[in-house]
Amino acid sequence: MKQAPKRSNEPVVWLLFGAGGTISAIVFPVLALILLFLYPLGLVDAGNMVAFAQSIIGKLILLAVAIFPMWAGMHRLHHGMHDFKLHVPAAGVIFYGLAALYSVLVFFAVINI
């Protein structure tokens, strides 16, 4: 008799990893442009950035920009350790647990802006 296939958390983790990589590739160059060039040159007002961060859409964007890349990074660390033959017991629980803890902390920090 065939047994039911074992359930895996990989689809969820790959979704978060893919979202983090995509957001990093698209949003981080724009953030670098704004924060490293436009703001110091006085072309972007700090009051406008704070007002945007306090809006609902701004908070959602901040959450996405802060949380998803962390999941991508932790996924890369987890699989990078396997590539270097560094096998830590419960490494998945450690890395993904840290990403989950970070996500909760960022959520409460952004909501309180």
GROMACS elastic network, one bead per residue, 0.5 to 0.9 nm:
[ bonds ]
;  ai    aj funct       b0    kb
    2     5     6  0.86812   500
    3     6     6  0.86098   500
    4     7     6  0.87635   500
    8    11     6  0.72353   500
    8    12     6  0.86937   500
    9    12     6  0.56638   500
    9    13     6  0.63535   500
    9    14     6  0.87067   500
   10    14     6  0.58418   500
   10    15     6  0.83901   500
   11    14     6  0.51270   500
   11    15     6  0.61228   500
   11    16     6  0.87390   500
   12    15     6  0.50733   500
   12    16     6  0.63708   500
   12    17     6  0.85663   500
   13    16     6  0.51501   500
   13    17     6  0.59898   500
   13    18     6  0.84998   500
   13    71     6  0.78002   500
   13    72     6  0.86072   500
   13    75     6  0.75819   500
   13    96     6  0.84262   500
   14    18     6  0.58960   500
   14    19     6  0.83831   500
   14    72     6  0.84414   500
   14    75     6  0.82352   500
   15    18     6  0.51893   500
   15    19     6  0.61218   500
   15    20     6  0.85329   500
   16    19     6  0.51118   500
   16    20     6  0.60540   500
   16    21     6  0.86061   500
   16    68     6  0.60929   500
   16    69     6  0.83291   500
   16    71     6  0.60093   500
   16    72     6  0.66611   500
   16    75     6  0.89260   500
   17    20     6  0.51463   500
   17    21     6  0.62040   500
   17    22     6  0.86085   500
   17    68     6  0.70809   500
   17    69     6  0.74151   500
   17    70     6  0.85054   500
   17    71     6  0.56525   500
   17    73     6  0.77194   500
   17    74     6  0.84939   500
   17    75     6  0.64868   500
   17    76     6  0.83282   500
   18    21     6  0.51839   500
   18    22     6  0.61044   500
   18    23     6  0.85212   500
   18    68     6  0.84901   500
   18    69     6  0.89556   500
   18    72     6  0.69433   500
   19    22     6  0.51760   500
   19    23     6  0.60353   500
   19    24     6  0.84244   500
   19    64     6  0.88364   500
   19    68     6  0.60511   500
   19    69     6  0.75398   500
   19    71     6  0.86951   500
   19    72     6  0.76970   500
   20    23     6  0.52033   500
   20    24     6  0.59774   500
   20    25     6  0.85404   500
   20    64     6  0.82205   500
   20    65     6  0.79370   500
   20    66     6  0.89888   500
   20    67     6  0.76634   500
   20    70     6  0.69846   500
   20    71     6  0.63937   500
   20    72     6  0.50171   500
   20    73     6  0.80100   500
   21    24     6  0.50980   500
   21    25     6  0.61523   500
   21    26     6  0.86638   500
   21    68     6  0.77564   500
   21    69     6  0.61682   500
   21    71     6  0.89648   500
   21    72     6  0.60067   500
   21    73     6  0.84611   500
   22    25     6  0.51833   500
   22    26     6  0.61906   500
   22    27     6  0.83421   500
   22    69     6  0.84595   500
   23    26     6  0.52334   500
   23    27     6  0.55442   500
   23    28     6  0.74796   500
   23    64     6  0.77213   500
   23    65     6  0.65538   500
   23    68     6  0.73431   500
   23    69     6  0.69757   500
   24    27     6  0.55983   500
   24    28     6  0.53185   500
   24    29     6  0.81546   500
   24    65     6  0.74044   500
   24    68     6  0.83622   500
   24    69     6  0.61069   500
   25    28     6  0.62298   500
   25    29     6  0.72122   500
   26    29     6  0.66422   500
   26    30     6  0.74074   500
   27    30     6  0.53345   500
   27    31     6  0.62192   500
   27    32     6  0.86778   500
   27    65     6  0.74310   500
   28    32     6  0.60156   500
   28    33     6  0.85298   500
   28    65     6  0.82991   500
   29    32     6  0.50149   500
   29    33     6  0.61841   500
   29    34     6  0.86827   500
   30    33     6  0.50482   500
   30    34     6  0.62359   500
   30    35     6  0.85688   500
   31    34     6  0.51089   500
   31    35     6  0.58768   500
   31    36     6  0.80007   500
   32    35     6  0.52662   500
   32    36     6  0.53840   500
   32    37     6  0.74919   500
   33    36     6  0.55451   500
   33    37     6  0.53999   500
   33    38     6  0.63892   500
   33    39     6  0.85996   500
   34    37     6  0.57448   500
   34    39     6  0.58585   500
   34    40     6  0.86397   500
   34    43     6  0.88716   500
   34    44     6  0.75012   500
   35    38     6  0.63384   500
   35    39     6  0.54278   500
   35    40     6  0.72440   500
   35    44     6  0.89186   500
   36    39     6  0.66543   500
   36    40     6  0.65704   500
   36    41     6  0.88226   500
   37    40     6  0.56430   500
   37    41     6  0.61597   500
   37    42     6  0.87430   500
   37    43     6  0.85435   500
   38    41     6  0.52776   500
   38    42     6  0.63078   500
   38    43     6  0.50740   500
   38    44     6  0.57673   500
   39    42     6  0.51220   500
   39    43     6  0.57821   500
   39    45     6  0.68879   500
   39    46     6  0.74998   500
   40    43     6  0.76467   500
   40    44     6  0.81955   500
   41    44     6  0.78864   500
   42    45     6  0.66820   500
   42    46     6  0.89172   500
   44    47     6  0.87889   500
   44    48     6  0.75845   500
   44    49     6  0.78930   500
   45    48     6  0.54127   500
   45    49     6  0.66851   500
   45    50     6  0.89762   500
   46    49     6  0.50769   500
   46    50     6  0.62449   500
   46    51     6  0.85749   500
   47    50     6  0.51592   500
   47    51     6  0.60747   500
   47    52     6  0.85308   500
   48    51     6  0.50299   500
   48    52     6  0.60706   500
   48    53     6  0.85646   500
   49    52     6  0.51012   500
   49    53     6  0.61794   500
   49    54     6  0.86923   500
   50    53     6  0.50045   500
   50    54     6  0.62228   500
   50    55     6  0.88196   500
   50   113     6  0.89699   500
   51    54     6  0.51572   500
   51    55     6  0.64736   500
   51    58     6  0.84553   500
   52    55     6  0.53021   500
   52    56     6  0.83569   500
   52    57     6  0.78175   500
   52    58     6  0.52228   500
   52    59     6  0.80587   500
   53    56     6  0.78938   500
   53    57     6  0.80147   500
   53    59     6  0.56309   500
   53    60     6  0.89239   500
   53    61     6  0.84651   500
   53    62     6  0.72802   500
   53   110     6  0.84777   500
   53   113     6  0.74133   500
   54    57     6  0.84664   500
   54    58     6  0.63199   500
   54    59     6  0.63843   500
   54   110     6  0.86377   500
   54   111     6  0.86513   500
   54   112     6  0.89641   500
   54   113     6  0.60137   500
   55    58     6  0.50553   500
   55    59     6  0.61628   500
   55    60     6  0.86931   500
   56    59     6  0.51587   500
   56    60     6  0.63150   500
   56    61     6  0.87053   500
   57    60     6  0.50761   500
   57    61     6  0.61885   500
   57    62     6  0.85574   500
   58    61     6  0.51048   500
   58    62     6  0.60786   500
   58    63     6  0.85411   500
   59    63     6  0.60775   500
   59    64     6  0.85976   500
   59   110     6  0.62345   500
   59   111     6  0.70493   500
   59   113     6  0.82493   500
   60    63     6  0.50715   500
   60    64     6  0.62320   500
   60    65     6  0.86020   500
   60   110     6  0.86579   500
   61    64     6  0.50890   500
   61    65     6  0.60240   500
   61    66     6  0.84517   500
   62    65     6  0.51043   500
   62    66     6  0.59699   500
   62    67     6  0.83482   500
   62   110     6  0.72122   500
   63    66     6  0.52407   500
   63    67     6  0.57828   500
   63    68     6  0.80960   500
   63   103     6  0.84030   500
   63   106     6  0.70727   500
   63   107     6  0.65710   500
   63   110     6  0.68893   500
   64    67     6  0.54300   500
   64    68     6  0.57342   500
   64    69     6  0.81521   500
   65    68     6  0.63349   500
   65    69     6  0.67586   500
   66    69     6  0.64190   500
   66    70     6  0.69472   500
   66   103     6  0.80874   500
   66   106     6  0.72477   500
   67    70     6  0.54378   500
   67    71     6  0.67295   500
   67    99     6  0.79880   500
   67   100     6  0.88576   500
   67   102     6  0.75113   500
   67   103     6  0.54836   500
   67   104     6  0.89718   500
   67   106     6  0.71897   500
   67   107     6  0.84043   500
   68    71     6  0.52122   500
   68    72     6  0.64464   500
   68    73     6  0.87658   500
   68   103     6  0.84769   500
   69    73     6  0.61015   500
   69    74     6  0.85832   500
   70    73     6  0.50152   500
   70    74     6  0.60986   500
   70    75     6  0.84487   500
   70    99     6  0.62294   500
   70   102     6  0.80261   500
   70   103     6  0.82501   500
   71    74     6  0.51739   500
   71    75     6  0.60478   500
   71    76     6  0.85494   500
   71    95     6  0.87627   500
   71    96     6  0.73004   500
   71    99     6  0.56900   500
   71   100     6  0.81449   500
   71   103     6  0.87525   500
   72    75     6  0.51331   500
   72    76     6  0.61866   500
   72    77     6  0.86740   500
   73    76     6  0.50575   500
   73    77     6  0.61807   500
   73    78     6  0.85760   500
   73    99     6  0.88945   500
   74    78     6  0.60463   500
   74    79     6  0.86084   500
   74    95     6  0.56385   500
   74    96     6  0.66334   500
   74    98     6  0.81658   500
   74    99     6  0.66916   500
   75    78     6  0.50861   500
   75    79     6  0.62402   500
   75    80     6  0.82962   500
   75    92     6  0.84609   500
   75    95     6  0.73915   500
   75    96     6  0.74755   500
   76    79     6  0.52918   500
   76    80     6  0.56802   500
   76    81     6  0.84373   500
   77    81     6  0.60839   500
   77    82     6  0.87363   500
   77    95     6  0.78261   500
   78    81     6  0.54833   500
   78    82     6  0.68802   500
   78    91     6  0.66896   500
   78    92     6  0.65347   500
   78    95     6  0.65667   500
   78    96     6  0.85964   500
   79    82     6  0.50968   500
   79    83     6  0.64006   500
   79    84     6  0.88812   500
   80    84     6  0.63836   500
   80    85     6  0.85913   500
   80    86     6  0.85654   500
   81    84     6  0.51558   500
   81    85     6  0.61728   500
   81    87     6  0.67482   500
   81    88     6  0.83673   500
   81    91     6  0.89584   500
   82    86     6  0.56006   500
   82    87     6  0.61741   500
   82    88     6  0.89472   500
   83    86     6  0.75578   500
   84    87     6  0.86070   500
   87    90     6  0.88615   500
   87    91     6  0.75162   500
   88    91     6  0.52279   500
   88    92     6  0.87987   500
   89    92     6  0.83683   500
   89    93     6  0.89190   500
   90    93     6  0.52440   500
   90    94     6  0.62790   500
   90    95     6  0.87684   500
   91    95     6  0.60341   500
   91    96     6  0.82770   500
   92    95     6  0.53392   500
   92    96     6  0.57626   500
   92    97     6  0.77640   500
   93    96     6  0.54233   500
   93    97     6  0.53756   500
   93    98     6  0.81852   500
   94    97     6  0.50914   500
   94    98     6  0.60669   500
   94    99     6  0.86378   500
   95    98     6  0.51797   500
   95    99     6  0.63045   500
   95   100     6  0.86771   500
   96   100     6  0.60816   500
   96   101     6  0.85346   500
   97   101     6  0.60914   500
   97   102     6  0.84695   500
   98   101     6  0.50331   500
   98   102     6  0.60149   500
   98   103     6  0.84555   500
   99   102     6  0.50376   500
   99   103     6  0.60671   500
   99   104     6  0.87336   500
  100   104     6  0.63419   500
  100   105     6  0.87092   500
  101   104     6  0.52326   500
  101   105     6  0.62766   500
  101   106     6  0.86272   500
  102   105     6  0.51066   500
  102   106     6  0.60414   500
  102   107     6  0.84426   500
  103   106     6  0.51761   500
  103   107     6  0.60264   500
  103   108     6  0.87705   500
  104   107     6  0.50337   500
  104   108     6  0.64309   500
  104   109     6  0.86471   500
  105   108     6  0.53936   500
  105   109     6  0.61735   500
  105   110     6  0.86731   500
  106   110     6  0.59792   500
  106   111     6  0.83966   500
  107   110     6  0.53606   500
  107   111     6  0.61172   500
  107   112     6  0.86743   500
  108   111     6  0.51285   500
  108   112     6  0.62320   500
  108   113     6  0.89383   500
  109   112     6  0.53324   500
  109   113     6  0.67109   500
  110   113     6  0.53135   500
